Amino acid sequence: MIAVVGHRDLSAHTLELVETELRARLARLTGGAPACVRAGAGLPLASARAAREAGRALTVLLPAQGAVPAVLPEPDRRATGEMLVLAACVRLLAFDPQNRDACVGADETLVGGSRSVLAVWDGSPSDGSDATAHLVAFARTRGIPVEVVWPDGAARGSA
């Protein structure tokens, strides 16, 4: 699996840039490993679209409560519906999608089970709301190769 993780606070323009760059990188990677991303709006959806457009299978990690999918936050519902249509595989993982620490734990599970990581990251340190730097370090300490994706003109923020 190729995990895709990164900042959640990307502008619409940056999401377009990132989707284009991810599509190109996923198309260039050898082997048939699927791309894997945690369900949600913004970067996860852009990653899912890029994977499918690159001809790569997509695995979506969906939060669960026991053996059934968990209720997603409202902003993620429509995007996750599209992701499920694009997915070749859906994996359920018990975590609360409204709890930041649980989401970071889910991302660690995603990264830990991957052969490589594409990290949409501007190089900034982790803070109370964003754990991208942590996930990059998590992967690297486990010997999992990380490619940083941050196209020219990319910016954080919803503007």
C-alpha positions as CSV (number, residue, x, y, z in Angstrom):
1,M,0.0,0.0,0.0
2,I,1.0,3.6,-0.6
3,A,-0.4,5.8,2.2
4,V,-1.3,9.3,1.4
5,V,-1.4,11.7,4.4
6,G,-1.1,15.4,4.8
7,H,-2.4,18.8,5.8
8,R,-6.2,19.1,6.0
9,D,-6.3,22.9,5.7
10,L,-5.5,23.4,2.0
11,S,-6.9,26.1,-0.2
12,A,-9.0,25.0,-3.2
13,H,-6.2,26.1,-5.5
14,T,-3.7,24.0,-3.6
15,L,-6.0,21.0,-3.7
16,E,-6.0,21.2,-7.5
17,L,-2.2,21.5,-7.5
18,V,-1.8,18.6,-5.1
19,E,-4.2,16.4,-7.0
20,T,-2.3,16.9,-10.2
21,E,1.0,16.2,-8.5
22,L,-0.3,13.1,-6.7
23,R,-1.7,11.8,-10.0
24,A,1.7,12.2,-11.7
25,R,3.6,10.6,-8.8
26,L,1.2,7.7,-8.4
27,A,1.4,7.0,-12.2
28,R,5.2,6.9,-12.1
29,L,5.5,4.5,-9.1
30,T,6.3,1.0,-10.1
31,G,4.4,-2.0,-8.8
32,G,0.7,-2.4,-8.4
33,A,0.3,-1.3,-4.8
34,P,-3.0,0.4,-4.1
35,A,-3.1,4.0,-2.8
36,C,-4.7,4.1,0.7
37,V,-6.2,7.2,2.4
38,R,-8.4,7.8,5.4
39,A,-12.0,8.9,4.4
40,G,-12.8,12.6,4.4
41,A,-13.1,15.8,2.5
42,G,-10.3,17.9,1.0
43,L,-7.0,16.2,0.7
44,P,-8.4,12.6,1.1
45,L,-10.9,13.1,-1.7
46,A,-8.2,14.8,-3.9
47,S,-5.9,11.8,-3.2
48,A,-8.6,9.3,-4.1
49,R,-9.4,11.0,-7.4
50,A,-5.7,11.2,-8.2
51,A,-5.2,7.5,-7.5
52,R,-8.0,6.4,-9.7
53,E,-7.0,8.8,-12.5
54,A,-3.5,7.4,-12.3
55,G,-4.9,3.9,-12.8
56,R,-4.1,2.8,-9.3
57,A,-6.5,0.8,-7.1
58,L,-7.8,2.7,-4.1
59,T,-8.3,1.5,-0.5
60,V,-10.3,3.8,1.8
61,L,-9.9,3.6,5.5
62,L,-13.3,4.2,7.1
63,P,-14.0,4.8,10.8
64,A,-16.0,2.1,12.5
65,Q,-17.9,1.6,15.7
66,G,-17.5,-2.1,16.2
67,A,-18.3,-3.9,12.9
68,V,-20.3,-1.0,11.4
69,P,-19.2,2.3,9.8
70,A,-19.2,5.3,12.2
71,V,-21.1,8.4,11.6
72,L,-18.8,10.9,9.9
73,P,-18.7,14.6,10.6
74,E,-21.0,16.5,8.2
75,P,-18.3,18.1,6.1
76,D,-16.8,14.6,5.3
77,R,-20.0,12.8,4.3
78,R,-20.4,13.7,0.6
79,A,-16.7,13.4,-0.1
80,T,-16.6,10.0,1.5
81,G,-19.5,8.9,-0.6
82,E,-17.5,9.8,-3.7
83,M,-14.5,8.0,-2.3
84,L,-16.5,4.8,-1.7
85,V,-17.6,4.8,-5.3
86,L,-13.9,5.2,-6.4
87,A,-12.6,2.6,-4.0
88,A,-11.6,-1.0,-4.9
89,C,-11.5,-1.8,-1.2
90,V,-12.8,-0.4,2.0
91,R,-11.2,-1.2,5.4
92,L,-13.0,-0.5,8.6
93,L,-10.9,0.6,11.6
94,A,-12.3,1.3,15.0
95,F,-11.8,5.0,15.8
96,D,-13.8,8.1,16.5
97,P,-13.6,10.4,13.4
98,Q,-14.4,13.5,15.6
99,N,-11.5,12.9,18.0
100,R,-8.1,14.3,16.8
101,D,-6.0,11.8,18.7
102,A,-8.1,8.9,17.4
103,C,-7.6,10.2,13.8
104,V,-3.9,10.4,14.3
105,G,-3.9,6.9,15.6
106,A,-5.8,5.8,12.5
107,D,-3.3,7.6,10.3
108,E,-0.4,5.8,12.2
109,T,-2.1,2.5,11.5
110,L,-2.5,3.5,7.8
111,V,1.2,4.5,7.6
112,G,2.5,1.6,9.6
113,G,0.9,-0.9,7.1
114,S,2.2,0.8,4.0
115,R,5.3,0.2,1.9
116,S,5.7,4.0,1.2
117,V,4.1,7.3,2.1
118,L,3.2,10.3,0.0
119,A,3.0,13.2,2.5
120,V,1.4,16.5,1.4
121,W,3.4,18.6,3.7
122,D,4.9,22.1,3.8
123,G,7.6,21.1,6.2
124,S,6.0,22.8,9.2
125,P,6.2,21.1,12.7
126,S,3.1,19.4,14.1
127,D,0.9,21.5,16.3
128,G,-2.3,20.9,18.2
129,S,-4.4,20.6,15.1
130,D,-2.1,19.1,12.4
131,A,0.0,16.0,12.8
132,T,1.6,15.8,9.3
133,A,5.1,16.2,10.6
134,H,4.5,13.6,13.2
135,L,3.3,11.1,10.6
136,V,6.4,11.8,8.4
137,A,8.6,11.1,11.4
138,F,6.5,8.1,12.3
139,A,7.1,6.6,8.9
140,R,10.8,7.5,8.7
141,T,11.6,5.9,12.1
142,R,10.0,2.7,10.8
143,G,12.1,2.7,7.6
144,I,9.1,3.5,5.4
145,P,10.1,5.7,2.5
146,V,8.4,9.1,2.4
147,E,8.0,11.4,-0.6
148,V,7.0,15.0,0.3
149,V,4.5,16.5,-2.1
150,W,4.3,20.3,-1.9
151,P,3.9,21.8,-5.4
152,D,5.0,25.4,-6.3
153,G,2.2,27.8,-5.4
154,A,0.7,25.5,-2.7
155,A,-0.6,27.2,0.4
156,R,-2.4,26.3,3.6
157,G,-5.6,27.9,4.6
158,S,-9.1,27.9,3.2
159,A,-8.7,31.1,1.1
